[in-house]
Amino acid sequence: MEHQTRHFNGTTTVNEKGHLEIGGVDVLMLAKEYGTPLFVYDVELIRERSRGFKATFDKLGVTSQVAYASKAFSSVGMFQLIKEEGLSLDVVSSGELYTALAADFPVERIHFHGNNKSEHELRMALEHKVGCIVVDNFYELQLLERLCVEYNQQMEILIRVTPGIEAHTHDYILTGQEDSKFGFDLQNGQAESAMKMAISSSHLQPIGLHCHIGSQIFDTTGFVLAAQKIMGKLLEWKNAFDYEPAVLNLGGGFGIRYTDEDDPITPAEYVHEIVTEVINQSEKLGLTMPEIWIEPGRSLVGDAGTTLYTTGSTKEVPNVRKYVSVDGGMSDNLRPALYDAKYEAVIANRMNDKEQEKVSIAGKCCESGDMLIWDIELPEAAAGDILAVFCTGAYGYSMSNNYNRIPRPAVVFVENGEASLIVRRESYEDLVKLDVF
Ligand SMILES: Cc1ncc(COP(=O)(O)O)c(C=O)c1O
């Protein structure tokens, strides 16, 4: 007998009953108590990751802020955990900000992002006195200036720049290239104009620059190149108009291992290499070493999340493939349909059974493209098995939807043998709650 999967993340293991266990809790118990589909988060792993990022900065003696990119998974419970761990928070909408306020998250550690913040959103950020606003474009710069004058309020800002670096990842999740909807271009003078406008404002305090070059990036080359380009530009700005930033925010994007095909370095290695480059550049160019901020999302929560499904129907297409359907799909995990994202899975109630057949895992939505996994080796699946799909913690629940009026799953945190519900399952009443009838 051998386990279906040999590599487990965090506290995930197989118990004496041959069941998958996470955070000291048998996932069969979770499926029974909370139903499926169910998102299960390994809290200890999230804590370990949070501390790992901070410890690397501390070791290097660099002042830092590690902001959780909350788009990866935002909920009050998650924000409270991030608060406990002393991280900062990146929000990109009034909805994420509202959630942060509901979690009583310290406002001074909230960074507000977005390429099209509305006047309402900027007002909300000003009224709640968020720590800083990452300004993305000239429209926003002018709007924010006008609102700050109206409120007679100062606001610290970062200018988001696109350094023109192509990170090697899926095109759809690239945000750092020149042809991007995000940020001011560093090469064509737009970033410099934005910075000069901000410096001349009596209400905006441009404390530094921000860049985010992409997501699910496996090596540090892109980050190092971005840091070099930015530092080069900062030298020009220092000489031309005596500007030196207090903060350099290098974004998120650190890759994780979804399947054997992925080979990321550790979060600590990413940070170490990137920060070392900024230190070296600062020394070489005679610039003051800025505070370094990062905003990881996926690498904090991605592999801490596992989705449990119950298997149902199967369909054999002779000489082609066998489809095994589960009780969720693109309604709780859009990434395979959106990005062709790959996942690994196991049959959680029969972890000691041998893998016997190659099957494809289908979702239950009315779309042929609603396939969670193509061609995976599993023990023979029977209706009623619990299928656990790993690494669904980032951009899973946060991209979930009600396609086909499928209620959104519940989310539980597990730690030290205890489970706590942090998002309840949507009910049918929830589904029609907004319908006027
Ligand atoms: C500006 C910004 N920061 C941080 C992140 C987080 O990226 P990741 O989850 O890959 O770490 C994103 C993701 O798209 C982003 O757009």
The ligand as an SDF file (V2000), in Angstrom:
LIG
                    3D

 16 16  0  0  0  0  0  0  0  0999 V2000
   -0.6350   44.8790   -6.8160 C   0  0  0  0  0  0  0  0  0  0  0  0
   -0.6260   43.4720   -6.3700 C   0  0  0  0  0  0  0  0  0  0  0  0
    0.0330   43.1570   -5.2520 N   0  0  0  0  0  0  0  0  0  0  0  0
    0.0520   41.8780   -4.7880 C   0  0  0  0  0  0  0  0  0  0  0  0
   -0.5760   40.8660   -5.4610 C   0  0  0  0  0  0  0  0  0  0  0  0
   -0.5130   39.4880   -4.9070 C   0  0  0  0  0  0  0  0  0  0  0  0
    0.0530   38.5940   -5.7790 O   0  0  0  0  0  0  0  0  0  0  0  0
    0.3200   37.0820   -5.3290 P   0  0  0  0  0  0  0  0  0  0  0  0
   -0.9590   36.5630   -4.7860 O   0  0  0  0  0  0  0  0  0  0  0  0
    0.7350   36.4070   -6.5590 O   0  0  0  0  0  0  0  0  0  0  0  0
    1.3850   37.1270   -4.2710 O   0  0  0  0  0  0  0  0  0  0  0  0
   -1.2640   41.1500   -6.6540 C   0  0  0  0  0  0  0  0  0  0  0  0
   -1.9400   40.0780   -7.3980 C   0  0  0  0  0  0  0  0  0  0  0  0
   -2.4470   40.1980   -8.4490 O   0  0  0  0  0  0  0  0  0  0  0  0
   -1.2840   42.4950   -7.1140 C   0  0  0  0  0  0  0  0  0  0  0  0
   -1.9400   42.8160   -8.2330 O   0  0  0  0  0  0  0  0  0  0  0  0
  1  2  1  0
  2  3  1  0
  2 15  2  0
  3  4  2  0
  4  5  1  0
  5  6  1  0
  5 12  2  0
  6  7  1  0
  7  8  1  0
  8  9  2  0
  8 10  1  0
  8 11  1  0
 12 13  1  0
 12 15  1  0
 13 14  2  0
 15 16  1  0
M  END
$$$$
